[in-house]
Structure formats: structure tokens, C-alpha cells
Amino acid sequence: MTETFDYIIIGSGSAGSVITGRLSEAQRGTVCVLEAGPTDSDPFIHIPAGVTRTISNPAINWLYETEPGEYIGGRRISQPRGKTLGGSGSINGHIYNRGQRLDFDLWAQQGNRGWGYADVLPYFKRCEKRIGPGDDNFRGRHGPFTITDIDEPDPLCDAFIASATALGIPRNDDYNGAAQEGVAYAQRSLHKGRRVSPARAFLYPAIKRGNVDIRTESHVTRLLFDGRRCIGVAYRRGGRNEVVYARARVVLSAGTIGSPQILQISGIGPPNLLQDIGVPIVHALPGVGKNLRDHFAVRLTARVWGARSINQRGRGLPLLREVARYVLTRRGALTLTPTLVYCFGKSNAALDRGDLQLTFTPASYPDGVWSGLDPFPGVMIACWQHRPESSGFVNARSANPFDKPAIQPNYLAETEDRRVLVAGIRLARHILGCAPLADFVDREERPGVTTDSDTDLLAFAQRTGTTAYHPIGTCRMGPASQRGTVVDDKLRVHGLLGLHVADASIMPMMPSANTNAATLMIGEKAADLILGKPLLPVVTI
């Protein structure tokens, strides 16, 4: 049986959910969504603290792994990516962080018309429903995606903020407003004690409109073409091979890892790679899979006393009390995210904008990974460089769509990345050693005070650092004349018809932030571009 829809969306992650919701809302045709994972029925998706389970659950997580890295001691690094309705927006750490104004202005300066800060700000605003303080010139109040503040201040978090300000870092209660630099409690995609996922904000309302067909556990095997036009998608569901066709557009929103792999196994990508994996060339496009970037995070932990950390609240009888409190009131430790405080700083005071991001949580995890809690009262500071210069690739290993691709971010390959990361570790230590936070610190556990030279701190980072879960860039946006680009500024794949890519893979450069907020914005703008609607008016502030 041949099935045809007006639009096919591959992937129901952050961008895919937004696009589906907006296409459905416009009532301009039917939409089919193909999602490789199951529905989002796992209860740990919706409980904020459940991220420590979702980050390692193979039922809802692709659980990718990088290739060994030359500058990280030959290690492989876990690369969790969501595989369920809402994608990575259903398994992430709930943080809402847009990035700096200049990030998007640099996108525009690279030839991407309509992607400067003044162009994208209206789409950030349209997406969000900000509950809490903020200048309405910068913040949205009526969108589907709810953003809230932490409603239970913590004494250790308060001490971290006070210590950072004592060192000259300004307090900034809205880092998504006029300026990013400063320290504040994190803004979160949580409401009434539950995760606000892209699926719940955009997909579920679309389903109720009756013009969207969402097919879960449907693994795309290739794109279908008639000459240069993408006309449909082949996929496998329930052991059967199926095909669906599109009258208007196919939109690839499978993420920074999934989107380039699907293009490559469909014959779109670097010719040498396609020949190596035995895929006939449909369209030579050398940039597919290139420009992979990710934040490489180093996590310091300290043992504390004089205040209760989540380590003490998260086991035994205290945990049972927290569970009961959550069930009855939707408050308590189970509503806390893995990161509670954000701090944006500089590796060098002479810089005109911050290049470092630090996060703080009144909890510590073995080896700095969200998997269980240390047996002692602990806190953790993570740090990473905003805009890494190191870049790598995502390459399909074979023509088999079920083989996981080779992922190589080349963490710390560039000298500047190593310098900035060491500066971030030192800044984290300065905050730990400054009152009032210092009054709570018993001792530094990782890496320990004996690790003090730049050489030793870098070695610690190379030995223990991991992903911050922010891969971008593998279907880079830019003019066709610009080497390595994959889509134009309307998100159309260069040289092809009827095919768009819209997700974090199109980002030409890393934003100075977690990537989910910018990915939601991309989905908002992509929907207007796909529908051919007038773009939202530019806002210059």
C-alpha cells in the first residue's frame, strides 16, 4: 500500500517536535512523523531527577560512543542521544540556555541571511513561556515551552553564587536576557514538578488536531529520490520494510549524529566515504558529517560539611521521604536537575566576552558521571569552553542503517581548547576556595590539591573529562559556495529539492550555551521557512 502525506518529519526530537506542532497548527496539510524510538511513557522521563536513569537507558537512548581520542588518552566517550518522543529533549538535564547575542550574529556573518540575533530573537520568544523575572523585550510569555526558576534555594548553591560574586563575577538572574555573563540559579524546562519536553509541548497538541500521524519504533533506512527531488522515506517497523511518500517536503530532524548518517546511507555525502561503504552516489556533498563539535566538560568534586548535599537526601530513609514528598507535593529533591547554578566567565580578563561556562550542583557523582551518588556529602563544579575550536566528524560505517556510525569529536585537538579548559579548572578552584563556599568545603576530592600545575590539570582533564552532551554542526548551514556546507539559510540541502535539514546539526558554530534552546529556535524558524510564511519581524534591541 502506498501512503502519501504532505510532509514527512524524520525524528521527533526538539526541532522535529516544534516543526510538527507548527505545521499541524497551520492546517496546511498532513504530517507523518517517523521516530525510531518508543513513546515517552517511561516515568523517569517526566520526573526531573530521573535524568540519572534516562542518560543510560538503552530503551530510550541511542547510547552512542566516540572513537578513541588522541588528546584524551585514547579513551572512548559515551554520547547519549534521545531515542523516544521528544528525542534528547526528553532525556537531557532540563537546562534552558540560549547563548550570547554574538553567537548568532557570527552565524549571519558567515553568509546565513536571517540568522543574526535580531532575526532569531522573535523565534526564541515565540517558543517559550517564561514564568519568572525577565525583560519582555527578550523573553516570551505565551509560548508552548515553559521555562521556570528553581523554587527551593539551597544554602550550598547560595554560597557558590556569593563566592563567585566575591571574585568579581556579576550576579545575573536572567542570562537569557540582555547579556549572558554572570552567575545565577539555572533556568529549567520544568513545570509543576515535571519535565517540559518538546513532545509534551508540541507533539501531543498536534496529535489532537487530527492531521498528524506519529509512528514510533520506525527506523529510517534511506531517503527516496526521483532524480534530484526527495519524494519519500523507506523505514523498518515491526520487522517489516515500509515506505511513505511526501507531496511537499521531507524534513530530516534526526539530530547531529542521526541526520548525517541518514544522508550518507542514502547516497548524499563525501564521495570517498560513500564508495568505501558501498552506497551508490546520489549527490556528492563533501560537508555531510564534517564540522562535528561538542563541549568537553571536566568535573571537580569536593567533600563538604555544615550543610546537607543531595548525596545525603538521595539514599536510604531520606530518599523515601523525598519520594513521598514528590508524590504528595511535586516538590523536593526529585524536582532538582543535575545542575542548579550557572556561571559564565572568562579565561582571560582582557576578553570582550565570556569563553567559559561553569555549573554547580550540591551533589557529586562517581567519576563525575550522572550515575549514582558519592557515599560522602559532596558538591560538583563542571567547566567547559564555550566555543571549542576542535572539530571532527560523523561517518556511517556501512550501508546498514542499523550500524552505529563512527563519531570522532577530536576533543582537545586544538591548543587553545586545552588552554581555556585549564583556565576553567582554575576558576572553579578559586570559587571553591573563596568564602562563603570555602566555609563548607572539607577538602577537594577530584582532582585533589596536589594536582596543581597546568600540566597536571590538563592531564586530569584528558584522563577524566567527558561530553557535556552538546554535539552540533554535522550538516552545517552556509552558502553553497562556502566549503563544507550542507544546507542553505532556508535549510534546504544544497543541490537537492524537497529536502530540508533542521536540528542542531545545521549550526555553523557552537553557541555559548547548552544547545537545546537554540535547537528549539531552529525548529520554530524552520517551520516558517518550510511553510513559506513571512518570517517574524526583526527585533533590534
C-alpha positions as CSV (number, residue, x, y, z in Angstrom):
1,M,0.0,0.0,0.0
2,T,1.3,3.4,-0.9
3,E,0.9,6.1,1.7
4,T,1.4,9.8,0.9
5,F,1.4,12.8,3.3
6,D,2.2,16.4,2.6
7,Y,5.1,16.5,5.0
8,I,7.4,13.8,6.4
9,I,9.4,14.6,9.6
10,I,12.2,12.2,10.4
11,G,12.8,12.4,14.1
12,S,10.6,13.7,16.9
13,G,13.4,15.5,18.9
14,S,13.5,19.1,19.9
15,A,13.4,20.6,16.4
16,G,11.2,17.8,14.9
17,S,8.6,18.3,17.6
18,V,8.4,22.0,17.1
19,I,8.2,21.7,13.3
20,T,5.5,19.1,13.6
21,G,3.5,21.2,16.0
22,R,3.7,24.4,13.9
23,L,2.9,22.5,10.6
24,S,-0.1,20.9,12.2
25,E,-1.2,24.3,13.7
26,A,-1.1,25.9,10.2
27,Q,-3.6,23.3,8.9
28,R,-1.7,23.3,5.6
29,G,-1.7,19.5,5.0
30,T,-1.0,16.2,6.6
31,V,2.2,15.3,8.5
32,C,3.8,11.9,9.2
33,V,6.5,11.7,11.9
34,L,8.9,8.8,11.9
35,E,10.5,8.2,15.3
36,A,13.0,5.3,15.8
37,G,12.3,5.0,19.5
38,P,9.2,4.2,21.6
39,T,6.7,6.6,23.1
40,D,7.7,8.7,26.1
41,S,5.9,6.5,28.6
42,D,9.0,5.8,30.8
43,P,8.2,7.6,34.1
44,F,11.8,8.6,34.6
45,I,11.5,10.9,31.5
46,H,9.0,13.1,33.4
47,I,10.5,13.1,36.9
48,P,13.2,15.7,36.9
49,A,15.8,13.7,38.9
50,G,15.1,10.7,36.6
51,V,17.7,12.1,34.2
52,T,20.2,9.9,36.1
53,R,18.3,6.9,34.7
54,T,17.4,8.1,31.2
55,I,21.0,9.0,30.5
56,S,21.9,5.3,30.4
57,N,18.6,3.5,29.4
58,P,19.1,1.8,26.1
59,A,15.3,1.6,25.5
60,I,15.1,5.4,25.1
61,N,18.7,6.3,24.4
62,W,20.9,5.5,21.4
63,L,24.0,5.2,23.7
64,Y,26.5,6.1,21.1
65,E,30.2,6.1,21.8
66,T,33.0,8.1,20.2
67,E,36.1,6.8,18.5
68,P,39.3,6.8,20.7
69,G,40.6,10.4,21.0
70,E,44.2,11.2,20.6
71,Y,44.2,14.0,23.1
72,I,42.1,12.3,25.7
73,G,44.4,9.3,26.3
74,G,42.8,7.1,23.6
75,R,39.6,6.9,25.5
76,R,36.1,6.4,24.1
77,I,33.4,8.8,25.4
78,S,29.8,8.0,25.8
79,Q,27.4,10.0,23.6
80,P,23.9,9.7,24.9
81,R,21.2,10.8,22.4
82,G,17.4,10.5,22.9
83,K,15.5,7.8,21.2
84,T,11.9,8.5,22.1
85,L,9.2,11.1,21.5
86,G,11.0,14.4,22.3
87,G,14.4,13.0,21.5
88,S,17.2,14.3,23.6
89,G,14.8,16.9,24.9
90,S,13.2,14.0,26.9
91,I,16.4,12.7,28.5
92,N,18.5,15.9,29.0
93,G,19.3,17.9,32.1
94,H,16.4,20.3,31.6
95,I,18.6,23.4,31.2
96,Y,17.4,26.4,29.1
97,N,20.3,28.5,27.9
98,R,20.2,30.4,24.7
99,G,23.7,31.6,24.3
100,Q,25.3,35.0,23.6
101,R,24.0,37.6,21.1
102,L,27.2,37.5,19.2
103,D,26.9,33.7,18.6
104,F,24.0,34.2,16.2
105,D,25.5,37.4,14.7
106,L,28.5,35.3,13.7
107,W,26.2,32.8,12.0
108,A,24.8,35.6,9.9
109,Q,28.3,36.9,9.2
110,Q,29.1,33.5,7.6
111,G,26.6,34.2,4.9
112,N,23.4,32.9,6.7
113,R,20.9,35.6,6.0
114,G,18.2,35.9,8.6
115,W,20.1,34.1,11.4
116,G,21.5,37.1,13.3
117,Y,20.5,37.7,16.8
118,A,17.8,40.3,15.8
119,D,16.4,37.7,13.4
120,V,16.2,34.7,15.8
121,L,15.2,36.5,19.0
122,P,11.5,36.6,17.9
123,Y,11.6,32.8,17.4
124,F,13.2,32.3,20.8
125,K,10.3,34.4,22.3
126,R,7.6,32.6,20.3
127,C,8.7,29.2,21.6
128,E,8.9,30.0,25.3
129,K,6.5,30.6,28.1
130,R,8.8,32.3,30.7
131,I,7.5,32.1,34.2
132,G,9.6,34.3,36.4
133,P,11.6,37.6,36.1
134,G,12.9,38.9,32.8
135,D,12.6,41.7,30.4
136,D,9.8,41.1,27.9
137,N,11.9,42.7,25.2
138,F,13.9,39.5,25.4
139,R,11.6,36.9,26.9
140,G,8.5,35.2,25.7
141,R,5.5,34.8,27.9
142,H,2.9,32.9,25.8
143,G,4.7,30.1,24.0
144,P,4.2,26.3,24.5
145,F,7.6,25.6,26.1
146,T,7.5,26.5,29.8
147,I,10.7,27.9,31.5
148,T,10.8,28.2,35.3
149,D,13.2,29.1,38.1
150,I,14.3,26.8,40.9
151,D,11.7,27.2,43.6
152,E,13.7,26.0,46.6
153,P,17.0,27.8,47.1
154,D,19.9,25.7,48.5
155,P,22.5,27.0,51.0
156,L,25.4,25.4,49.1
157,C,24.1,27.0,45.9
158,D,23.7,30.3,47.6
159,A,27.3,30.1,48.9
160,F,28.6,29.3,45.4
161,I,26.8,32.3,44.0
162,A,28.1,34.5,46.8
163,S,31.7,33.3,46.3
164,A,31.6,33.9,42.5
165,T,30.4,37.4,43.0
166,A,33.1,38.0,45.6
167,L,35.6,37.2,42.9
168,G,34.1,39.8,40.6
169,I,31.6,37.7,38.6
170,P,28.4,39.7,38.5
171,R,25.0,38.3,39.6
172,N,22.8,37.9,36.6
173,D,19.3,36.5,37.3
174,D,18.4,36.3,33.6
175,Y,21.3,35.1,31.5
176,N,18.9,34.6,28.6
177,G,18.1,38.3,28.6
178,A,20.2,41.3,27.5
179,A,23.5,39.8,28.5
180,Q,24.8,36.3,29.5
181,E,27.8,37.0,31.7
182,G,27.4,36.3,35.4
183,V,26.2,33.7,37.9
184,A,22.6,32.7,38.8
185,Y,20.4,29.8,39.5
186,A,19.7,27.8,36.4
187,Q,16.5,28.3,34.3
188,R,14.8,25.0,33.6
189,S,12.2,23.3,31.3
190,L,10.2,22.1,34.3
191,H,6.7,23.0,35.5
192,K,4.8,21.8,38.5
193,G,7.4,19.2,39.3
194,R,7.5,17.6,35.8
195,R,9.7,17.8,32.7
196,V,8.5,20.1,29.9
197,S,9.6,18.0,26.9
198,P,9.3,19.1,23.3
199,A,6.9,16.2,22.8
200,R,4.6,17.3,25.5
201,A,4.8,21.0,24.5
202,F,4.4,20.5,20.7
203,L,3.7,16.9,19.6
204,Y,0.8,16.0,21.8
205,P,-1.3,19.1,20.9
206,A,-0.6,18.3,17.3
207,I,-1.9,14.8,17.6
208,K,-5.2,16.2,19.0
209,R,-5.7,18.3,15.8
210,G,-6.0,15.1,13.7
211,N,-3.7,15.9,10.9
212,V,-0.5,14.3,12.3
213,D,0.4,10.6,12.2
214,I,3.2,9.7,14.6
215,R,4.9,6.4,14.0
216,T,7.2,5.2,16.8
217,E,9.8,2.4,16.6
218,S,10.1,3.3,12.9
219,H,13.8,3.2,11.9
220,V,14.6,5.1,8.7
221,T,16.6,3.0,6.3
222,R,17.0,5.5,3.4
223,L,15.6,8.6,1.7
224,L,13.9,8.1,-1.7
225,F,14.6,10.2,-4.8
226,D,13.2,10.9,-8.2
227,G,16.2,12.5,-9.8
228,R,17.3,15.3,-7.5
229,R,14.0,15.5,-5.7
230,C,13.4,13.7,-2.4
231,I,10.0,12.1,-2.7
232,G,9.8,9.8,0.3
233,V,11.3,7.7,3.0
234,A,11.9,4.0,3.5
235,Y,11.8,2.7,7.0
236,R,11.5,-0.5,9.1
237,R,8.8,-1.1,11.7
238,G,7.8,-4.2,13.5
239,G,10.1,-6.3,11.3
240,R,8.6,-5.0,8.1
241,N,10.0,-2.7,5.4
242,E,7.6,0.2,4.7
243,V,7.6,3.3,2.5
244,V,5.9,6.6,2.8
245,Y,5.8,9.4,0.3
246,A,5.7,13.2,0.6
247,R,3.8,15.6,-1.7
248,A,5.7,18.7,-0.4
249,R,8.7,18.2,1.8
250,V,10.8,15.7,3.7
251,V,12.4,17.2,6.8
252,L,15.4,15.5,8.4
253,S,15.5,16.2,12.1
254,A,17.3,13.1,13.4
255,G,20.0,15.1,15.2
256,T,23.7,15.8,14.9
257,I,24.5,12.1,14.7
258,G,21.4,10.7,13.0
259,S,20.9,13.3,10.3
260,P,24.4,12.9,8.6
261,Q,24.2,9.1,8.8
262,I,20.8,9.0,7.1
263,L,22.1,11.3,4.3
264,Q,25.2,9.2,3.9
265,I,23.4,5.8,3.7
266,S,21.0,7.5,1.2
267,G,23.9,8.4,-1.1
268,I,24.4,12.0,-0.1
269,G,27.8,12.9,1.3
270,P,31.6,12.7,0.6
271,P,32.1,10.6,-2.5
272,N,35.1,8.7,-1.0
273,L,33.1,7.7,2.1
274,L,30.1,6.6,0.0
275,Q,32.3,4.4,-2.1
276,D,34.0,2.9,1.0
277,I,30.7,1.9,2.5
278,G,29.2,0.7,-0.8
279,V,26.5,3.2,-1.2
280,P,25.7,4.5,-4.8
281,I,26.3,8.2,-5.0
282,V,23.0,10.2,-5.4
283,H,24.6,13.6,-4.8
284,A,28.2,14.4,-3.9
285,L,28.2,16.7,-0.9
286,P,31.6,16.6,0.9
287,G,30.4,18.5,4.0
288,V,28.0,15.9,5.3
289,G,29.2,14.6,8.6
290,K,32.0,17.2,8.9
291,N,32.3,20.0,11.4
292,L,31.3,18.0,14.5
293,R,31.8,19.9,17.7
294,D,31.0,19.2,21.3
295,H,31.6,20.7,24.7
296,F,34.2,18.7,26.6
297,A,33.5,19.0,30.3
298,V,35.7,18.5,33.3
299,R,34.1,17.9,36.7
300,L,35.7,18.8,40.1
301,T,34.2,17.4,43.3
302,A,34.6,18.4,46.9
303,R,33.6,16.9,50.2
304,V,31.5,19.3,52.3
305,W,30.2,19.7,55.8
306,G,27.8,22.0,57.6
307,A,25.0,21.7,55.0
308,R,23.2,18.7,53.6
309,S,24.0,17.8,50.0
310,I,21.8,15.8,47.7
311,N,24.1,12.9,48.4
312,Q,22.5,12.7,51.9
313,R,19.0,13.2,50.6
314,G,19.2,10.7,47.8
315,R,19.6,7.4,49.6
316,G,18.0,5.3,52.4
317,L,15.2,6.7,54.5
318,P,15.8,10.3,53.4
319,L,15.2,9.2,49.8
320,L,11.9,7.5,50.8
321,R,10.8,10.8,52.4
322,E,11.8,12.6,49.2
323,V,9.8,10.2,47.1
324,A,6.7,10.7,49.4
325,R,7.2,14.4,49.2
326,Y,7.3,14.4,45.5
327,V,4.2,12.2,45.1
328,L,2.2,14.5,47.5
329,T,3.5,17.9,46.6
330,R,5.7,17.7,43.4
331,R,8.5,19.3,45.4
332,G,11.8,18.3,47.0
333,A,15.0,16.6,45.7
334,L,13.2,14.7,42.9
335,T,12.4,18.0,41.3
336,L,16.0,19.1,41.2
337,T,18.0,19.0,37.9
338,P,21.6,17.7,37.7
339,T,22.8,21.4,37.5
340,L,21.4,24.1,39.8
341,V,23.7,27.1,39.2
342,Y,25.2,28.5,36.0
343,C,28.3,30.7,35.9
344,F,29.6,32.4,32.8
345,G,33.1,33.7,32.9
346,K,36.4,34.4,31.1
347,S,39.6,32.6,30.8
348,N,41.3,36.0,30.4
349,A,40.1,39.2,31.8
350,A,41.1,41.0,28.6
351,L,38.4,39.2,26.6
352,D,35.4,41.2,25.5
353,R,33.0,38.3,26.1
354,G,33.0,35.1,28.1
355,D,34.5,31.9,26.9
356,L,33.9,29.7,29.9
357,Q,30.8,28.0,31.4
358,L,30.8,26.6,34.9
359,T,27.9,24.7,36.5
360,F,27.4,23.8,40.2
361,T,25.3,21.3,41.9
362,P,25.1,20.4,45.6
363,A,25.7,16.7,44.8
364,S,28.6,14.7,43.5
365,Y,28.7,11.6,41.3
366,P,31.3,8.9,41.0
367,D,33.8,9.9,38.3
368,G,31.7,13.0,37.7
369,V,29.1,11.0,35.7
370,W,25.3,11.1,36.4
371,S,25.1,7.6,37.7
372,G,24.5,7.2,41.4
373,L,25.8,9.4,44.1
374,D,29.1,9.5,46.0
375,P,28.8,8.0,49.5
376,F,30.0,11.2,51.2
377,P,28.4,14.7,51.3
378,G,29.7,16.3,48.2
379,V,29.4,19.1,45.6
380,M,30.5,19.3,42.0
381,I,31.6,22.0,39.6
382,A,31.8,21.3,35.9
383,C,33.5,23.6,33.4
384,W,33.9,23.7,29.7
385,Q,34.9,26.0,26.9
386,H,32.1,27.9,25.2
387,R,33.3,27.7,21.6
388,P,35.7,24.8,21.0
389,E,38.0,25.1,18.0
390,S,38.5,21.3,17.8
391,S,36.2,19.6,15.3
392,G,35.6,16.1,13.9
393,F,33.2,14.0,12.0
394,V,30.3,11.6,12.0
395,N,30.7,8.9,9.3
396,A,28.4,5.9,8.5
397,R,30.4,2.7,9.0
398,S,28.4,0.8,6.3
399,A,25.3,0.9,4.2
400,N,23.4,-0.9,7.0
401,P,21.2,1.8,8.7
402,F,21.3,-0.2,12.0
403,D,25.1,0.0,12.3
404,K,26.0,2.9,14.6
405,P,28.2,5.5,12.9
406,A,31.8,6.4,13.7
407,I,31.8,9.5,15.9
408,Q,35.0,11.5,16.3
409,P,34.8,14.9,18.0
410,N,38.6,15.3,18.3
411,Y,38.3,16.6,21.8
412,L,41.1,19.0,22.8
413,A,42.9,18.6,19.5
414,E,43.5,22.4,19.4
415,T,46.0,24.1,21.7
416,E,43.5,26.9,22.6
417,D,40.9,24.4,23.8
418,R,43.4,23.0,26.2
419,R,44.4,26.4,27.5
420,V,40.9,27.6,28.1
421,L,39.9,24.3,29.8
422,V,42.8,24.6,32.3
423,A,41.7,28.2,33.0
424,G,38.2,26.9,33.7
425,I,39.5,24.4,36.2
426,R,41.5,27.1,38.0
427,L,38.4,29.4,38.1
428,A,36.4,26.6,39.6
429,R,39.0,26.1,42.3
430,H,39.1,29.9,43.0
431,I,35.4,29.8,43.7
432,L,35.7,26.6,45.9
433,G,38.4,28.4,47.9
434,C,36.5,31.7,48.4
435,A,34.2,32.4,51.3
436,P,31.4,31.7,52.0
437,L,31.6,28.5,49.9
438,A,35.0,27.7,51.3
439,D,33.5,27.6,54.8
440,F,31.5,24.5,53.7
441,V,34.4,22.7,51.9
442,D,36.2,19.9,53.8
443,R,38.5,19.0,51.0
444,E,38.8,18.7,47.3
445,E,38.2,15.1,46.2
446,R,38.8,15.4,42.5
447,P,41.5,16.1,41.2
448,G,42.9,16.9,44.7
449,V,45.0,19.8,45.8
450,T,48.3,18.1,44.9
451,T,47.3,18.3,41.2
452,D,48.2,21.9,40.7
453,S,50.5,22.6,37.7
454,D,48.9,23.4,34.3
455,T,50.4,20.1,33.0
456,D,48.9,18.1,35.8
457,L,45.5,19.8,35.5
458,L,45.4,19.2,31.7
459,A,46.4,15.6,32.3
460,F,43.4,15.3,34.8
461,A,41.1,16.8,32.2
462,Q,42.4,14.4,29.5
463,R,42.0,11.5,31.8
464,T,38.6,12.2,33.2
465,G,36.7,14.7,31.0
466,T,33.5,13.7,29.2
467,T,30.9,15.2,26.9
468,A,28.6,17.9,28.1
469,Y,26.0,16.4,25.7
470,H,26.1,19.2,23.1
471,P,27.1,17.9,19.7
472,I,26.4,20.2,16.8
473,G,27.4,21.1,13.2
474,T,27.5,18.0,11.0
475,C,25.1,19.4,8.4
476,R,26.5,22.9,8.5
477,M,24.4,25.8,7.3
478,G,26.0,28.2,4.8
479,P,26.2,29.3,1.2
480,A,26.8,26.6,-1.4
481,S,30.0,28.5,-2.4
482,Q,31.4,28.0,1.1
483,R,33.4,24.9,1.6
484,G,31.9,22.2,3.8
485,T,28.3,23.5,4.0
486,V,25.3,21.2,3.6
487,V,22.2,23.4,3.8
488,D,21.5,27.0,2.8
489,D,20.0,29.6,5.1
490,K,16.5,28.3,4.3
491,L,17.7,24.8,5.5
492,R,17.4,23.3,2.0
493,V,20.1,20.7,1.2
494,H,22.4,22.1,-1.4
495,G,21.8,20.7,-4.9
496,L,18.6,18.8,-4.0
497,L,14.9,19.5,-4.0
498,G,12.2,18.8,-1.4
499,L,14.6,18.0,1.4
500,H,15.4,20.2,4.4
501,V,17.6,19.5,7.5
502,A,16.5,21.2,10.7
503,D,18.2,20.3,14.0
504,A,21.4,21.0,15.9
505,S,23.4,19.6,13.0
506,I,22.9,22.8,10.9
507,M,24.6,25.1,13.5
508,P,27.7,26.5,11.7
509,M,29.3,27.3,15.1
510,M,28.8,26.2,18.6
511,P,26.6,28.6,20.7
512,S,28.0,29.7,24.0
513,A,25.4,27.6,25.8
514,N,23.7,24.2,26.1
515,T,22.2,23.5,22.7
516,N,18.5,22.6,23.4
517,A,17.2,26.2,23.5
518,A,18.9,27.0,20.1
519,T,17.6,23.8,18.6
520,L,14.0,24.7,19.6
521,M,14.5,28.1,18.0
522,I,15.8,26.3,14.8
523,G,12.6,24.3,14.8
524,E,10.5,27.4,15.1
525,K,12.2,29.2,12.3
526,A,12.3,26.1,10.1
527,A,8.5,25.7,10.3
528,D,8.0,29.2,8.8
529,L,10.6,28.6,6.1
530,I,9.1,25.2,5.2
531,L,5.6,26.7,5.1
532,G,6.8,29.7,3.1
533,K,5.3,32.1,5.6
534,P,6.6,35.6,6.2
535,L,9.4,35.5,8.8
536,L,8.8,37.1,12.1
537,P,9.8,40.8,12.2
538,V,13.4,41.6,13.1
539,V,13.7,42.9,16.7
540,T,16.7,45.2,17.3
541,I,17.4,45.9,21.0
